[in-house]
Amino acid sequence: MSFIWGKGEGQRISVAGLSLECASWGPSPAHAPTFVLLHEGLGSTALWKDFPQKLAAATGFGVFAYSRAGYGASDPVKLPRPLDYMPKEAQDVLGPLLDAIGFERGILLGHSDGATIAAWYAASVSDQRIRGLCLIAPHFFTEDKGLAAIAEAKTAYETGELKARLAKYHNHVDVAFKGWNEAWLDPAFKDMNVADCIDHWRIPVLAIQGREDQYGTLAQIGEIEDRIYSPLEVAILENCRHAPQFDQPEQTLSAITDFAQRLERLEQEQVLTAAV
């Protein structure tokens, strides 16, 4: 089945030899800017819940989400995942995916692992279609706090109800969980650090993090503030853990909407100026 923009969930798209689950909402790339959503380490298209629909309605942008290989109803992958699986996703999959959906201009919006992928793509690929980054709970390096929470997730998966909960959203649940968990808990992964990608951004960035994020501290945001050369907006949300779009949905949506609409106003002003 070929991908048709705006048809909602349950669609598939072929990219880089993979069949990926995807969905889209709002206007097509030919009629408006587009948000491309990149999910967290245990996420999928469905696990964004109603956030994409709300984002499309609030901004007037189109919204596209997909499940990376190994997640949701997308093709599985071989385990173990390579420890550089996030840069590989940015280098090998994201660009061809943007081409396949007819992406013209817009914003990469990533959560957790998805934020790292978006950050890497913006730094390593010269793609002028990307007008901005929204990074929700980004991580550029490992922290003891985050690794401890990931170890707790392993216990919950093996002895608790986490596997059953995730199986509702992932056709290959062991692939989804172990591909993420085993990579992060690999001793060699402790040295993971992709913060130098921040040095190469040349587009506006919105960074959002919950103050009570169990997977990372505000040092991740501080790294952006210390290194970035492009415009930066930061939203630190109170009473909020690793998923601001669910823990503080109104504040998160408001921050993203304001950011997106400012970018669009600036773009339209530039178009008018160029036309004079």
JODA-V905579 format. One record per pair of residues at least 6 apart in sequence whose ideal C-beta (glycine too) atoms are under 7 Angstrom apart, sorted by the first residue. I is the first residue (numbers start at 1). J is the second residue. If there is no record, write none. Layout:
# JODA-V905579
i=[I:I]
j=[J:J]
This chain:
# JODA-V905579
i=[1:1:3:3:3:3:4:5:5:6:6:6:8:9:9:9:11:11:12:12:12:12:13:13:13:13:15:15:15:15:16:16:16:18:18:18:19:19:20:20:20:20:21:21:21:21:21:21:22:22:22:22:23:23:24:24:24:25:25:25:25:25:26:26:26:26:26:27:28:29:29:29:29:29:30:30:32:32:32:33:33:33:33:33:34:34:34:34:34:35:35:35:35:35:35:36:36:36:36:36:36:37:37:37:37:37:37:38:38:38:38:38:38:39:39:39:39:40:40:40:40:41:41:41:42:42:42:42:43:43:44:44:44:44:44:45:45:45:45:46:46:47:48:51:52:52:54:55:55:55:56:56:58:58:59:59:59:61:61:64:66:67:67:68:68:69:69:70:70:70:70:70:70:71:71:72:72:73:76:76:77:77:79:79:79:80:80:81:81:82:83:83:83:83:85:86:86:86:86:87:87:89:90:90:90:90:91:94:94:95:95:98:103:104:105:105:106:107:107:107:107:107:108:108:108:108:108:109:110:110:110:110:111:111:112:112:112:112:115:115:115:115:116:116:116:118:118:119:119:119:119:120:120:122:122:122:122:123:123:123:124:130:131:131:131:132:132:132:132:132:133:133:134:134:134:135:135:136:136:136:137:137:137:137:137:137:137:138:138:139:139:139:140:140:140:140:140:141:141:141:142:142:142:143:143:143:145:145:146:146:147:149:149:150:150:150:151:153:153:154:154:156:157:157:163:166:166:166:167:170:183:195:195:198:198:198:198:199:201:201:201:202:203:204:204:204:205:205:205:205:206:206:206:206:207:207:207:207:208:208:208:208:208:209:209:209:209:210:210:210:210:210:210:211:211:211:211:212:212:212:213:213:214:214:215:218:221:224:225:233:235:237:237:237:240:240:241:244:245]
j=[11:12:11:13:22:101:11:24:28:24:25:28:23:23:45:46:22:23:19:20:21:22:20:22:66:100:93:96:97:100:92:93:96:69:74:75:74:75:66:67:69:74:45:66:67:72:73:74:45:64:65:66:45:65:62:63:64:52:53:56:62:63:32:56:61:62:63:62:62:62:101:102:103:104:102:104:60:61:62:61:105:106:107:264:61:62:64:103:106:55:61:63:106:107:109:64:98:103:106:108:109:48:52:63:64:65:109:108:109:110:114:117:118:47:48:111:114:111:112:113:114:112:113:180:166:176:177:180:71:111:67:71:72:169:170:65:66:67:72:72:169:169:65:245:63:65:253:63:253:256:62:63:253:257:257:260:261:106:260:101:97:73:74:74:89:75:77:76:77:172:175:176:179:170:176:169:170:171:172:175:175:179:175:178:179:182:183:179:183:88:183:186:188:189:183:113:116:117:120:120:194:117:117:120:121:124:124:117:121:125:127:129:129:129:129:131:131:131:132:133:134:260:118:121:122:130:133:134:117:118:135:136:136:137:137:139:215:242:135:136:137:138:138:139:194:133:135:133:135:138:197:194:197:130:133:201:203:197:200:201:197:203:203:263:267:203:204:205:259:263:203:205:206:256:259:205:207:208:244:245:209:210:213:215:216:242:244:207:220:146:216:220:193:194:195:220:223:192:193:195:189:190:192:216:217:219:216:217:215:216:184:214:215:181:184:185:185:162:181:181:185:162:163:177:173:173:176:177:173:176:189:223:227:223:224:227:228:227:228:229:230:230:230:230:231:263:224:228:230:232:233:255:256:259:221:224:232:234:235:237:244:252:255:218:220:221:236:237:240:241:242:244:247:236:237:238:240:239:240:241:241:242:241:242:242:236:234:232:232:259:255:244:248:251:247:248:247:252:252]
